[in-house]
Each structure stands twice: as C-alpha cells, then as structure tokens.
C-alpha cells in the first residue's frame, strides 16, 4: 500500500527530523486492509479499494490507516504537540509534505488520548 511505503521512507523520518527529541517512543502505523472491487481499474479511491470489514460497513472506514503514538508521560505528548504546532506554523517543507501525503482537513484529523491497554492472553494449553 503506498501509504506504508511513503510513511516508512520519507514522511515519518521527516517528522522525526522536524520535531526532534519530543518524537514519540514508538510511532506505529496500522493500515486498513483493502481489496479492489475492479482490479484492472485505475481508480485508486476507497470506493474501488474497499476495506475488509467484519462489522459495520465499508463507508465507516473512510481512512486508510491510523497511527498510535506512545509517550512516557502526558507532558511528553504536550512537548511533541507544541513542537509539531511550531513546525506546522513555520516550516514550508513540512507543510508541502503534508499536503502531498495526507488529507489534512479537520474531518480527516481525528486525535484521541487513550489509557494504558488491558491485554488478555489465551492460556497455554
């Protein structure tokens, strides 16, 4: 999927360079699995490349990926957010990359803070 390739080779390294040490401990991208309805088509839209859905509808997945960022403390996230806001306000290289790479509309940008995960493991047999 082009998103993963671009993110790995250019976009995320550029983000790391621009924000420096406030970058999250890990930054993990999860790409939505998509299958072309018409493989021979040149249509790269989500209408043709539909999400593999087990609950809900394909229309519920109007995004291609989501990212998870982990910080040691909430204050570290604050430092990252402040630095990113500074970069977004002043750095033309970053803004051009964002325009080429991501849908930066308010509709597309969804951010939520979550608590530590609760992980359940299957007992060993």
GIVENQUI-V362032 format. One record per backbone hydrogen bond with DSSP energy under -1.0 kcal/mol. NH is the residue of the N-H (numbers start at 0). CO is the residue of the C=O. Records with the same first field share a line. If there is no record, write none. Layout:
NH->CO + CO
This chain:
4->0
5->1
6->2
7->3
8->4
9->5
10->5
11->6
13->9
14->10
15->11
16->12
17->13
18->14
19->15
22->19
24->69
27->67
29->65
31->63
34->49
36->47
40->37
48->44
49->34 + 47
51->32
59->56
60->57
65->29
67->27
69->25
76->72
77->73
78->74
79->75
80->76
81->77
82->78
83->79
84->80
85->81
86->82
87->83
88->84
89->85
90->86
94->90
95->91
96->92
97->93
98->94
99->95
100->96
101->97
108->104
